[in-house]
Every structure is written in C-alpha cells, then in structure tokens.
Amino acid sequence: MEVVKCGTLATTRVGKINGIITCINLRYESVRYEFSYFYSGDYKQIWMDETELEIEEIETQTIGFK
C-alpha cells in the first residue's frame, strides 16, 4: 500500500490550515493521517482522511506486510 510520508506539508481543504503529517493510521483498507498544526498559538493534532487534505508535493512510501 502506498501512503504519504510523515513530515509532508499539507493544507486542509476546509479552512486552508497549514500543517504537517505526523502519523499514519492503517485500518483494513482505510488510511488516515494525523495532521499537526498551530492555531492561535496552540499546538493541535487531528486525524484526517486523505480526501480532506491538499498536498502540493506528494512523496509516498510503501507500507504494510509482505
């Protein structure tokens, strides 16, 4: 399975918040990304589906079991 690498810069589609992918969660065929960002000086983290993120330079990696 191909996933976006941790450390990739991304922007949310709603609200246009800039942040970074800090973790990957795999469940069956579903991929979710932990999106970390600062908002009003506070550090925040949320889980997002790849369809909720805009990524300009996508660098992927293969992950999973053989």
Summary of the structure (lengths in Angstrom):
residues: 66
radius of gyration: 12.0
end to end distance: 10.3
largest distance: 43.3
contacts: 155
relative contact order: 0.34
helix: 5%
strand: 61%
